[in-house]
């Protein structure tokens, strides 16, 4: 299954998707609505190796850290 197909079939509206390649974050996708999200062309047709739920640490403008739930997708290089 490609990243695009995975996002269409296995994600929900208002979900943050983080794409990783060899453990490194390479792209993020915000699912605005069922059919509205943008994936960089470099990752659209990459094959999904696995997926898991986790948290992404975000730092605010005041230096506070938040843990945002996200859906990690690991791709095949």
N, C-alpha and C positions, 0 to 999 in steps of 0.2 A: 504494500500500500504506500502511495506517495504522501508527502507532507500535506499537499493540498487536499487529497482525498481524506486523510485522517482528520484534518480540521473541519471539513464538511460533515463528516459522519460521526466523529467521536468527541466533539467539543460542544460547549454550551455558550449561549449569549453572555457577554460580560466576563468571559474567561480570559486570563492571561496565559499565553502559550510561550514557552521558552524553548528554543531549538538549540540542541547541543551537538557538536561534532567532536568526537574523541574526548568528551568530557568538558570541552570549552563552549561557553555560550557564544553562539554566532549570530543569533537573530531572535527577535521577540515578535509576537503577533497578538493584537488585541481583537477578540471576536466581538465586533459591534452588533451584528445581528446574524441570523442564520446564514445569509448569503453575502454578508458585507465584512470582508477582512482583506488585508493586503499582505502578501508574502513576497519577499524579494525573489526575483526570478532565479537567483542562484540556488534557492532551496525548495522551490515549488515542486519539482519533480524528483527530489531525493527520496530514497526509500527509508521508511521508518523502521528502525531496528527494535526499539522498545519505547515505552512511555511509562511515566510514573508521576505521582503527585508529590509536591514539595513546597518549599517556601523560598522566595527570592528576597534578599535583604536590600532594602531601599533606604537611602539617607536623604532626609529632608533638608530644606534650605537652612534650618536651624541646627543641623547636626544630629538630630534624633534619628534613630534607626527603626524602621518598621519591617515586619516580616509579612510579605504579601503572598497569599497562596497562589500557586501557579501549576500548570500542567507542563511537565518537562517532556520533550520529544527528543530521543536520541536517534540520529540519522546515520546511515551507512555512507562513509566517505567515498 
